[in-house]
């Protein structure tokens, strides 16, 4: 179980549906009334102290949008002893090194901001493949590919063309393109994959279990994570049974649907990773 902190303009915000312009500072049932809305450091502390969770996924939405990395805030969170997986719009070795220097144990390289798989390979060589997680960024199952990227349209458009030609069923179009993108990332040196559908974030709809199964079967030795819409301990256990090594959760923690007892119950059933 990996709790999430989404950062925007120096505050922790509550993500929902990938509509970043509408994100507001998060108010969580985990934090006391004396804790102000959007206090990212306090939120990381309560994840650690109230839930016993020391891993934390941090998305620097300002950096993903093209701004500078919020390095000072990342250092404060890492200073609590948290092991951070950080998405800060990494597209080259220089920024990857900066994010590592700011306290990230794992650098997220997102499909949304990736210029090429050659760039991913360069990042993996620069900071070590063991410190790189490739994020398969999706919106309602459709890959979020950076405009102008060398791989833009390659897999998605081929899949759509195959549907129009009657070669594959419509429901398989985007799944097939995601699998191809994951394969390209692993070939470029990624040893960890994250499936993140931003349209599902905050929805309670859960993760696409068929896609998780497919990726685990295709890549049995990679670390496999997923996020977006996870809202119950039963969902976490089901995903672990499918071979997921970690799951991102935010909204269900903040509104109280998931608590420490739920997390401990899930841990008892899965004392190690699912591989």
Buried (B, 14 or more C-beta within 10 A) or exposed (E): BBBBBBBBEEBBBBBBBBEBEEBEBBBBEBBEEEBEBBBBBBBBBBBBEBBEBBBBBBBBBBBBEEBEBBBEBBEBBBEBEBBBBBBBBBBBBEBBBBBBEBBBBBBBBBBBBBBBBEBBBBBBBBBBBEBBBBBBBBBEBBBBBBEEBEBBEBBBEEBBEBBEEEEBEEEBBBBBBBBBBBBBBBEBBBBBBBBBBBBBBBBBBBBBBEBBBBBBEBBEEBBBBBBBBBBBBEBBBBBBEBBBBBBBBBBBBBBEBBBEEBBEEBBEEBEEEBE
